[in-house]
Amino acid sequence: MKNKHLSISFSFLPKLAAVLLLLCPIQKNHAQGFYQFQRADEIPVTVQSVLLPNAWTGGMNFVQANSADLDFDGKKDLVFFDRSGFRVLPFLNQGNSGDVNYRYAPEYRSAFPAMREWMIMRDYNGDGKMDIFTYSTGGAAVYKNTGSAGSGLSFQLMNNLLTSNTGMITQSIFITSDDIPGITDVDGDGDIDICTFNNLGRCVQFHRNMSQELYGNSDSLRFRLQSDNWGNFSEGISSNAVVLNDSCDVLKSDKADGASTFLITDLNGDGLVECVLGDANYNNLISLKNGGTPVTADFTSFDGQFPANNLSTSAVSLTIFPAAFYEDVDNDGKRDLVVSPQGVNRSENKQSVWWYRNQGSDAFPDLTFVENNLLQKEMIDLGEGAYPVFFDYDGDGLQDLFISNHGYFISLLSYSTRIALFRNTGTASAPEFTLVNDNFANLSGAGLQSITPTFGDLDGDGDKDMIIGEKNGKLHFYRNIAAAGQPAQFTLAEANFEGIQTQQYNAPFLFDMNKDGKLDLIVGNIRGWVDYYQNNGSSSVPEFSATPTIAKIGGISVVDSSVSLNGFSTPVAIEDGNDIHIFVGSYSGRVSHYRNVIWNLNGTFERVTNSLGGITREGLRTAPAIAYLDDDNKWDLVLGNYAGGVSAFRGTVFNTSLQEAGSITQLLPYPNPASGAVTIPLDPHSGGTLNITDMAGKTVYTQRFSAGTPLQFSVQQLAAGLYTLYWQGNSGKLNGNGKLLVVH
């Protein structure tokens, strides 16, 4: 229905953050408003007494490093492309000479095209602006930088599949999805050339750009196969060993094992480019010394411990598939070496961006190892996978942030899975998070894999317990054994809880779905649907069937077959207005919003959107967490993704003019926050019932008021936390709602 939707188009504005819009109901008569979310990168996060400058970047795993002037201020900024989610990560350069000072700038992401596998930025047309070379099926595409200081950053597709004249035919330049090609001015004539391994993966093809030779400028992409044995070497068939003086006779060659990465640059100041190779199945980089000419390279020696033997430093040693990049990190005018693995899910994921400072010259570098976590140390990064959930674990009325992960890489097929606790050390109006435990409940030693926690009071003792889902589809129940008034302390009460066996990679969430005062379970999974397990026990003794009460509840499905046949659904539910709203993260990265849930568990839920506010650039396998983080009575959002980090968003509400006659009244209790007696101004009223629910949707207080009686009650018996108030008139119709923060 067109009159119920607002269409928004976004144009890129370099100084404005993207705004995320979410359509949702605000009243029973179906007049609609919007939740609105905007990035909240300013929320402070502290780790080991250090304020993280880029806390909410979303993590980094397997990146390619580039430099480009994003804001046209004359300084090169850093742009990473992460293979873990195909994310563009722009960082504005705020440093001076010798400084490393970058600010994550997500507002520039929308200027970049959708890309996958790899992105290399080079100025191919000589206009001083960095253009984009990126993977296109079986080859490479090129986007021209059409931005300016006045119009902002923008790119235009110039060629969706680069071709090269082989002498007999013109065909696409072959580049696999795994390889990182060498794209630079190889022959020193001023235009951009391409080097890549041939179809057999052993010998290198040199595709020479003939723009200068044909037109006297660099702005064309006219390639010719100059050599199918560039450098006169080959890579080993079953190893990454280099064979010099190899003729690369195709008729005598077998196929090499694995993909490769290139860095092509002058390493010894002789005006000839050297080549640095990484291999998909090995942990080292190999540099090859060029003893030929600019057009006809001839590699005469190699170093398998680059850059250790370049002058003096430690060699690169990443588990699998390192790639080298040459960019100026510290603003000293000399390019540095940045190295990151390209083997997704097969290599380091926490300390995976190595930086070697260049203490020599740009053409004759002296590379010294500085750190293995460039910019990663400035953000929340839990390796691979980030699944946030809010829970006030210390009872101070502030929502603390728990983040579980798939795991920190240890070795091939071995990960350390754990939960990090970020305590909310801010105030009711200004959240601030401090890491107090990076292995909460010591779960790294429990043998669990890829875990997702949820919290709720299952045993009726007034504190919240924990259920953990994991990769194998089982659930585990941890009881909170902390004394009253003490921070939560969990002990395993029942492994393989109630014998429940879900699909793999389950994501449980505790919520009172059928409004009977007991917490139920909704569980997402790898297949992309959500199952409902009804609590058939009591408020103090939970009882669940081993099979779903309702499988694939509400018709929820978050599979996007254009991305993957898997869904990896991660549901979270809230109660707002007179309905339950379910938000579901997914493999594709989109977050779906479902409503028309309450009293409709056997029906089909209405999907308001499959792209919450147009969120499409936060990475793959997203996981939402929603709570009130400040006192503005608006839902806030933290979103995890598979790169191991999280993004924060503040909620705002607009278009309140949509409230019509007969709509729900906003209840305004005072004092708020409260610790004792509370009054709700509602005069006149003809009698009704006040219900109070906690953040899990569980009704914790009910009181009947006769006509004209002041709405006064006490919250002394309620635990500290945020609650929702519902006023239901004698007709049974919901007439009002509001929020109340209880503190003690």
N, C-alpha and C positions, 0 to 999 in steps of 0.2 A: 504494500500500500504506500504509494508515493508520499502521501501527506504525513506519514509517520517516520520518514527517514530524511536525514540531512546529508547531502552530498558535499564532500570537501575535496578540493584538489590542492595538492601541495606543489609549490615551486621552490627550488633550492635557494635559500637565503643563507649566506655563509656565516652570519653572526647570530642566527636564531636556531635554537634547538628544535628538533622535530617534535610535533605534538601528536599524541596517540589518543584516538577517540574510540569510545566504546558505547554502543547503543544498549540501553537497558531500561526496564520499566521502573517508574517511580510511584505509580499509583494503581489502584485496583481497576479503575475505569479505562485502563489501557492508554491514556495519554502518556507519551514517552518523552524521556529526557536522555541525557548522555552522561556516562562517566567520562571524565577526561583525565588523561595521564600525561605528565611531562617529566622529562628526565630530571633526576635529583642527584646529579653527580657531586653536589656540594655537601651531602650528608657525610660527616666525618667518620672515618674508620681508622683505628689505631692498632698496630701490630708491634709488639715488643717496644712499646713506648714511642714508636715512630708513626706519624700521621701519613697514611698512604696517599700520595698525590693523585693517583689514578685508580682509586679503589674499585670503581664500578665499571671498569673497562669490559669485563666479561671473560677475562683469561686469555692466554695465548698458548698454543701447543706447537704447531708445525708450520713455521712462518717463512715467508719470503720478504726480504727487506728492500725497500726502495726509498728514494729521496725525491721530493717534488715540492714546489712552492705552492701550497694550497690556498693561502690567503693573499698572495701577491704582495707580500711585504718585503720581498727581496731576499728572504732567508729560506733555505731549504728545510722543509719539514720531513718527518719520517712517515712512511706509509707501509704498513705490514699487510700482507695477505695470508690468512691462516687457512691451511688446507682442512683443518678441523672445523668444518662448518662453512667454508668458502666465505669467510668474513673479511671485509676491508676494515683495517684499524688505522685511522688517521691520527697523527700526533703533531700538534702545532709546536714549532720550535720557539721556546721562550728563553733560550740561553744566550750567553755571550761567548766570546772566543774561549775555548777550553772548557765550556760548561756542557753538562748533559742535563737539560731541563726541558721536558716536553709535557704538554697537556693533551690528554685524550680529547679529541674533537669529533664526536659522533655526528655533529651537524653536517659534516662534509661527506658522509657516506652516501647520501642519496644522489650525489653528483656522479658517482661511479656506476658503470653498468653492472648488471648481474654477470658474475664470472664463476668459473670453476677451475680447479686444479692448480693453476699458476697465474701470476701476474708479474710482468716485468715492465718497469717504466723507463722509457728512453725517449729522448728528443729526436725523433726521426726526421723532422722537416726543418730543423735549425732555427726555430722561432723562439728558442729559449724556454719553452714550456714542455714539461714532461708528458709524453703520450703513453698509451697503454698497448702492450703486446700481451695477449692472453690466449689460453687454450680454446681452440675450436675443433670440433670432432676431427681427429686425425691430423691436426695442424695448428695454425695460429691465426688469430684475428687481430686487427689493429683499430684502436680508437684514437682519434685526434683530440688533443686538448684545445678546446675552443673557448676556454674561459678568459676572463679579464678582471682587472681590479674593479671595474664598474659593474659588470654583470655577474661576477662570481665564477666559481669553478664549474666547468661542464665538459662533456666529452661527446664526440660524434663518431659513429661507426664509419670507418673508411674502407675496410676490406674485411669480409667475414671469413676468408680463407686464402692466405697468402700462397702464391704460386711461384714457380721457378722454371726457367727455360733450361732443359737438360741438354740441349743441342739437337735432340730429335723431336721431343714433345715438350709442351708446357704442362706441368702437373703441380699439385699441391706439395708444399714443403712438409715432409713427413715428420711429425713430432708426436710421440705417444703422450697419453694423459699423465703418465708417471714421470716422464723426463722433465728436467728444467733445462731448456736450450740456452746456448750462448748467444746473446743478442747484444752486439756492440759494434763499434767501428773496427773491424779486424784489420783492414789493409791501410788504415790511416788516411783515407781520402775524404773523410768528412761525412759520409753517409753510413747508415746502420746496416750491418751484415748479420747473417745468421749461421751458426754452426750447430749441427745436431747429428746424432748417430743415425746411421742408415737403418734399413728395415731389419737387418740382421743384428744390429746393436753392437757391432764390433769396431767399425771404422767410422770416421767423422766426415760428414759432407759439409763443404763450405759453400754456402749460397751467397754470392757476392752481389751487393746492391749496385746496380749500374746507373743510378740516378745522376751522379756527378759526371760519369763518362758520357752519358747520353744527353743530359740537359744542362750540365754545369751548375746544378744545385742539388740539394738533398731532399727535396720535398716529394719525391716519388718512391714507390716501392716496386722497383723493377729488378727482380732477382735472376741471376744466372748461376747454374751449378758450375762453380769455378773448379772444384775438386771433390772427388768422392773418396779421397784419402788425405784429408787435410792433416798436416803435421807428420805424415809418413809413420803412423803408429797404429796399433790396435789395442783393444782391451781384451783380456783373457776370456776364453769361452766359459770356463767354470770357476773363474776367480776374477778379482779386480786387478790382477797383475797387468802391467803395461809391456807390450812388445814393441820395441823400437825397430825402425827400418823394415816395417811390414808392408808388403806390396798390396795387401788387402784384396787379393784375387777373389772375386765373388764366387767363382766356380769352385774354389778350394776352401771356402770359409763356412764354418758352422755358426749357428746362432749363439750369440753371447747370452749370458744368464743375468737378467735383471736390468732395471732402468738406471739412468745416470743423470748427474747434475753437472752443469758447466759454470765456471767463472772464467772469463777471458779478459785479461788486463796485463799491462806491463808490470812485471815484478822486479826488474833489475835495472831500469832506466836506460835501456839500449834502444828504445823506440820500437821494439818488437813485442807483440803480445805473447804472454805465456798462457797456459791453460791449467786450471785447477779442476779436478774431477772428483765427484762423489759417486758411490755405487750403492744400489738399493740393498745389497746384502752384506755390506761391510761398514765398519765404524770410522774409517779414516778418510782423509783427503789426500789426493796425489797431485802434486804440481809437476808440470812438464816445462822444461826450458827450451825456448825457441832459438835455434841457430840458423834459421832460414832467412827469408825476406818478408816484407809486409804482405805480399800477395801469395807467396809460396812458403808456407811455414814448414819447418823441419825440426821436430823435437829431438834433441840430442841426449838428454838425460832427464831423470825424474827423481822425485823425492816423495816417498810414501808416508812421511811423517810431517807433512805440511801443517802448520808453518814452523814446526820445531826447528828445522834445519835451515829455515830461510835466513835468520840471523840467530836469534836466541829467544825461545819461549816454549811453552808446552804445546804439544801436538793436539789437534782435534781428536777426540775419542768419544763419539756418540754411538749408541748401540747399533743403530741402523740408519743408513741413507743420509749422510750429512750433505748439506748444500751450502756453498759459500757465496757471500754477497759483499760488494765493495762500496761502502757508503760512508760519508762523513758524519759520525755520530756526535762528536764533541766540539763541533764548530771551529776547528782550527785550520780549515781549508785543505786538510789532507784526508783522503778517504781511509776508512778503517775496515777491518774485516769483521763481518757478522756471519755467524754460522748457526744453522738450525736444521734439525732432522726433518725429512720429508716423508718418512714412513709412518703414515697415520696408524695409530693404535699399536705401533711396534717399536717405539723408542721413547726417550725421555720426554716428559710432558710438564714438568714443573720447573726444571732448570734446563730449558731447551732453547735459549737464545744466548749464544756465546758471543762475547765482544772482545776483540783484540784491538788495542789502540795502536795507531800508526805513529811511531816516534821518529820515523824517517821522513821521506818525501812522498808525494803522491805517486810518482813514477818509480820510486825505489823505496818501498815500504820497509820499515823495521817494526814488526808486529809483536806486541806484548800482550799476553792474556790479562784481562781485567776482571771479568765476571762471567758467570754462566747463566745469569737471569736478567739480562738487560730489559728494563722496564717491567718485567714480570714481578720483580720484587716490590713494585709500586702499586700492585693491584691484588685484589682477592683472587687467588688462583689455587685451586685444589686438584691440579693435575687434569684428569679427564672426568667429565661429568660433574655437574653441580645441581643439587636438588635442595632448594631452600625451604624452610618451614619456620613459622613464628611460634614461639612458646615462651611465656613468662616463667622462666625456670626458677627465679629467686623470689617471686611473689611481691615485687615492688611496684606492680601495676604497669610496667613498661614491657613491651614486646621484645624479647630477645631473638636473635637470628641464629638458627641452626642450619648448617649446610653440610649435606652428605655428598659423597662422590662415588664415581665408578672406581677410581683408585689412582694413587700415585704409582708411576711406573717403577718397577724394581728390576725386572728382566722380562724377556719374552714370555708371555702368558702368565706373568706374575705381577700382581698389583697389591698395594697396601690400601685397603678400603677403610674409611673412617668418617667421623662426624666432627666438624669444627664448630665451636660455640663462640659466637660473637655476642657478648653481653651488651645490652642497651644501657650505656652509661650516660645517656643524655637526660632529658626531662620529658614531661608529658607533651610539651609543645615543640621540642627540638630533639629528635633522635640522634644518637651518636653511638657507634658500635666499637667495642674493643675486644680483640681476640683474647680469650682467657683460657681456652683449652683447644688444642688442635687434634686431640684424640679423645673426645668426650666418651665417657663410659668405657674407655680402653677397648673400643671395638676393633681396633686394628689387629688384635690378637685373637679375635673370635672366629676367624676363618670365613667371614662373610664376604660376598662379592657384590659390588654395584648396589648399594643399599639406599633405601628411602625411608625416613622415619615419619611417624605421625603421633600426635600426643592427645590424650584425653583421659578423663577419670573413668576407668572401667570397673573399679572395685568399690566405688562409692565412699572412699575415705577422705574425700575433699581435696586430694591432689591429683595431678595428671600423671598417667602412666604412658608408656611408649610401646608402640608396635613398629617393627621394622620389616619392610619387605626387601627381597633381594633377587638377584639374577635368576636363581633356580626356581622361582615361583612360590617359595615358602614364606610364611609370616612367623615372626617371633615376638613373644609378649615379654616386656620388661616392666616389672612392678616398681613404682616409686616408693622407696622405703624411708625417705627422709622424714625426720621429725617435723611436727607442725611448725610452720614459720621458717623452716630451713630450705636452702636451695635443693632442687630435685636431685635425687640419687637413685640410680636404677640398678636393678639386679635381674638377671634372666629368670623369669618365672615359668615360662613354657616355650621351649623350642618347638618349631612346627606347630604353631598355635592352632588348636582345634582341628588339626589335620587338613587345614586348607591348603590346596595345591592349585595355584593359578597358572596362567600363562607366564612365560619367562619375563624377566625385567619388570616385576610388578611394582606398582606405586600406590600404596594404601593411603586412605584419608579417613579419619574418624569424624563422623557428623551424624546428628540425629535427623535422619532423612524422613522418617514417618511420624515425627513429632509425638513419640510416646514417652519421652523423657529418658531414653536410653541411647547410647552412642552406637550407631551402625557403622559399617565399613563400605566405602566405595573403593574399588581397586582398578587402576589402569594397568596396562601391560604392553608388551612388544607388538601385539596385533592391532592396537589402536582403539579398542573399545573399552568400556568400563563395566565391571560387574558389581552387583549390589548384594551385600551379605547383611541380612537383618539380624539384629541382636534380639534373640528370643529368650534371654535370661532376665535377670532383674538388674536394678541399678547398681547392685553390689556384686553380683555374680554373673558375668557375661556368658552368653551361650550362642555360638554360631554354628550353622551347618557347614560341613566341609565343602559343600557345593553351593554355588550362588543361589540366593533367593530369587533374584532376577538377573539372568545373564544378559549382557549387552544392554544394560538399562537405558531407557529413553532413546534408543537408536543412536547413541553417541558413537561416532567414528571420526578419527582424525587422520586417517590414511590419506596421503596425497600421492597417488600412483605416479605422478610426473617426477617425484623426487625419490620415493622408495615404496615398496610394497609393505613395509613395516610402519607402524604408527607411533609406538612408544608413548602412549597416552599417560599423562600425569595430571590427575584431577585434583581440584581444590574447590570446596563449596563454602558459600557464605549465605547468610540469611539477611535480606535487605527488603524493606517494604513488606509486602505480604507474600513474598515468594522466596524460594531457594534458587540461587544462581550457581551454576557450575562452570568453572573455567578449566580448560584442558590444554596443557602443553602437548607438543607433538614432535615427531622426528623432523618434519619439514621446518620447524621453528615457529610456525604460526600457533597462536593461542585462540582456541574456540570458546565462545560464550554461549551457554545454554540456559534457558529459563522455562517457565511453565512447568516447574518441577513439583512443587508442593501439592500434595493430594493427587499426583498424576504419575506415581511411580511405575504403574503398569502401562502407561501410555507412551507416546513419543514426545520428547521434549522439543521445544522450539529452539533452533539454532539461530541466535541473533546475528552472529558473524563467525566466520572461520578464520578471521584475521583481526584479532583484537587491536583496534586502533591502527591497523595497517602494519603491525609489527612483523617485519620480514627480514630484518638484518641483524638480529641478535644471535644468530647461530642456529645449529641443528640441535634436536632433542632438548627443547626448552621445557622448563618446569616452573610454574608460577607459584608464588606465595603472596597472600593478600591479607592485610591487617590494617588497623588504624595505628599509625606511627606518631601522629601528632594530635592536637586537640581541635582540628578543623572539621571533624565529623565526616571525613571523606576517606574512602578506601585508598590505601597505598599499595604499591606492587613492587616486589622484587622478583626478577626473572633469571633463573639459571640456564646455562646451556652447556653443550658437551665440551667446550674448550676449557671448562673447569672454573669459570668465573660467573659473576652475577651482575645484573644491571638494576639500578634503582629508579623508581618513578613515583612522583607524588600525584595524588589524586585531587582533582578539582571538579566542581559541578557547574554546569552552565545551562542556559535556556530554562530557567525556573519559571518563565512566563507560561510554560506548558501546564502548570498546575491549574486545574479547573475547579469549578464548583463541585463540592462533594469529594474532592481529593483528600488524601491523608494529611492530617495535621502534624506538624513537627512538634514533638514534645520537648520542652525545655526545662529539665529538672534543675533544681538548685538546692544546695551548692553543688557544683560540678567542677572538679572532683569532689567526692563525698566520702566520709568515713562513718557517719552516723545517720541522723534524721535527714530525710530528703522530701522535698515538696515539688509537685508538678502543678503549675498553674493551668487549670482547665475549667473555666467557669463561663457559662453554666454547663453542666452535663447531667444526663438523665440516668446515670448509673452504668456500670460495666465492670470489666475485669482487667486488671493490670498483670501482664506476664513479663518476666525478665528472663532473658536467655544469655548464656555465655557465648564465647567466640566459636564454640563448636555447635551452636544451635540448640544446646540442651537447656530446657526450661529449669531454672534454679529457684524461682520465686513466683508465686501466684497469689493475688489478693483481690477479693471482690469488694467493690465500693457501691453503696446505694446512692440514689440521686442526690446531688448537691453536697455530698460528703467531700471534704478536702482530700485531695490525693496526697496523703502523707504516709511514709513508711520508713523503715530503718534498713540500712545495709550492713549493720555491724556483723551479721552472720555470713555475709558473702566474702569470698576470698578477693584479694586485690586483683584488679583487672578491669577490662573493658566489657560492658554489657549493653545489650539492646533492649529497649523498653517497647512494649506493645500495649496499646489501649484498644480494647474491644468492647464496643457498645452492647447494649442488651439485645440488639437485633442479631448479634453474632458477626457483624461486619467490622473489619479492621478500620478504626477511625484515626489512629495516631501512632507514631513511632518516634524514637529518638535514641540517643546514646548517653551512657553514664559511665564515668570512670570512678572506680572504687579504689581508695587508697587507705592504708592503715599504718 
